[in-house]
Amino acid sequence: MGAALSIFAVKQKSPENVREILHLRSTGRRGYFPEFKFSGASLPTGWYLVCEWHHEFTDAELARLSENGEVVACFVEEHAMVSRAAAWKDGRQVWAVVHDAELDLRHLEVQGTPPPQFADIRDEMLAKPAPDVCDYVFNIPVSLVADLTGFRYDERPNTRFEVLERFSWFKAQFGR
């Protein structure tokens, strides 16, 4: 079984404001990632992180979250070997990096101007020998987000996450 999740890392907004925008609320419980469908944590790097399992982030979500702030997001779908990272600021996309192994094992689409560390991460992953069964390019968006935020979804952090849940009216209307 592989991971399928979105990570939203937000700066310049309070955790309460981020949760409100995403129609989430705290349950008052805490646990370790990745035990819950929705979880959130303040990272030592200054980002507030929200993880949502079985959901691919949308541009509309990132636009809303980035109004008067900054958002870095990561989506992974390990079953299909798809990874996507994006940064938004003040309601507009700054950059995006996408890998989709179903298009090509070395597929990498870049929009905008990613941060400087992107080139080193890309070059390191593309320099690795590419046997038919190993997809190093998948790690480029994931590693870029980890470098920016200090969080990588496939490494168990020491940080305890708060358990979040959707508002009831949101679930009734949108089914998530």
C-alpha positions in Angstrom: 0.0 0.0 0.0 1.4 3.4 -1.0 0.8 6.9 0.3 -1.7 9.3 -1.3 -1.8 12.7 0.4 -1.5 16.4 0.2 0.6 18.5 2.5 -0.1 22.3 2.9 2.7 24.3 4.6 1.6 27.9 5.3 3.5 30.9 6.6 2.1 34.3 7.7 -1.2 32.9 9.0 -2.2 31.5 12.3 -2.9 27.8 12.6 -6.5 28.8 13.5 -6.8 30.8 10.3 -5.4 28.0 8.2 -7.8 25.4 9.7 -10.7 27.8 9.1 -9.8 28.3 5.4 -9.6 24.5 5.0 -12.9 24.0 6.9 -11.1 22.0 9.6 -11.2 22.2 13.4 -9.0 20.7 16.1 -10.3 17.7 18.0 -8.1 18.5 21.0 -6.2 15.1 20.5 -2.6 14.7 19.4 -0.8 11.9 17.7 2.0 11.1 15.4 1.9 11.5 11.6 0.5 9.7 9.6 -2.2 8.2 11.8 -5.2 10.4 10.9 -7.0 11.6 7.7 -6.4 15.3 8.7 -3.6 16.4 11.0 -1.7 19.7 11.6 1.5 20.8 13.3 3.6 23.9 13.8 7.1 23.2 12.5 10.3 24.6 14.0 11.0 26.1 10.5 8.0 28.5 11.0 5.5 26.7 8.7 2.2 25.5 9.9 1.6 22.1 8.2 -1.7 20.4 7.4 -1.8 16.9 5.9 -4.8 15.4 4.2 -4.8 11.8 3.2 -6.4 10.6 -0.1 -6.7 14.1 -1.5 -4.9 16.0 -4.3 -4.7 19.7 -3.5 -6.3 22.1 -5.9 -5.2 25.5 -7.3 -8.4 27.0 -5.7 -7.3 25.7 -2.2 -3.8 27.1 -2.7 -5.0 30.5 -4.0 -7.3 30.8 -0.9 -4.6 29.7 1.5 -2.0 32.0 0.1 -4.1 35.2 0.2 -1.9 37.6 2.2 0.6 34.8 2.8 2.7 32.1 1.4 2.0 28.4 0.8 4.1 25.4 -0.3 2.2 22.3 -1.1 3.2 18.7 -2.0 1.0 15.9 -3.3 2.1 12.3 -3.7 0.4 9.3 -5.1 2.8 6.5 -4.7 0.6 3.9 -6.5 0.9 5.9 -9.8 4.3 7.4 -8.9 3.0 11.0 -9.2 4.5 13.8 -7.2 3.7 17.5 -7.4 5.0 20.5 -5.5 3.8 24.1 -5.8 4.4 27.5 -4.2 1.8 30.2 -4.0 2.0 33.7 -2.7 -0.7 36.4 -2.3 -3.2 34.3 -4.3 -1.0 33.5 -7.3 1.2 30.5 -8.2 4.9 31.2 -8.0 6.2 27.9 -9.3 5.2 24.2 -9.7 7.2 21.0 -10.3 5.4 17.9 -11.4 6.5 14.3 -12.0 4.2 11.7 -13.5 5.8 8.3 -14.2 2.9 7.2 -16.3 4.0 9.8 -18.9 7.7 8.8 -18.6 10.0 7.6 -15.9 12.0 10.8 -16.3 9.1 13.2 -16.8 9.5 16.5 -15.1 7.4 19.5 -15.8 8.4 22.9 -14.3 6.3 26.1 -14.3 7.6 29.4 -13.1 10.9 29.8 -11.3 11.4 27.3 -8.5 13.8 28.2 -5.6 17.5 28.0 -6.1 17.9 24.5 -4.4 15.7 23.0 -7.1 18.6 22.8 -9.6 20.8 20.9 -7.1 18.0 18.5 -6.2 17.0 17.9 -9.8 20.6 17.4 -10.9 21.3 15.0 -8.0 18.3 12.8 -8.8 18.8 12.9 -12.6 22.4 11.8 -12.2 21.5 8.6 -10.4 21.5 5.5 -12.5 17.9 4.8 -13.7 17.1 1.1 -13.6 13.7 0.3 -15.0 12.3 -0.3 -11.5 13.5 2.9 -9.7 11.9 6.3 -10.0 14.3 8.9 -8.6 12.5 11.7 -10.4 9.5 11.2 -8.1 11.7 12.5 -5.3 12.4 15.9 -6.9 9.1 17.6 -5.9 9.1 15.8 -2.5 12.7 16.7 -1.7 12.2 20.3 -2.7 9.2 20.7 -0.3 11.2 19.0 2.4 14.1 21.3 1.9 11.9 24.4 2.1 9.7 23.3 5.1 11.7 20.8 7.0 9.0 18.1 6.6 9.1 15.1 4.4 6.0 12.8 4.4 7.9 9.6 4.3 10.1 10.3 7.3 8.6 10.0 10.7 9.0 13.4 12.4 9.4 13.8 16.2 6.7 16.4 16.1 3.3 15.4 17.5 0.5 16.4 15.2 -2.9 17.7 16.3 -5.8 15.6 15.0 -8.1 17.6 12.8 -11.6 17.0 11.4 -13.9 18.6 8.8 -16.7 20.8 9.9 -20.0 18.8 9.8 -21.7 21.1 7.3 -18.7 20.8 4.9 -18.9 17.0 5.0 -22.6 17.1 4.3 -22.2 19.4 1.3 -19.0 18.1 -0.3 -18.6 14.6 1.0 -15.0 15.0 2.2 
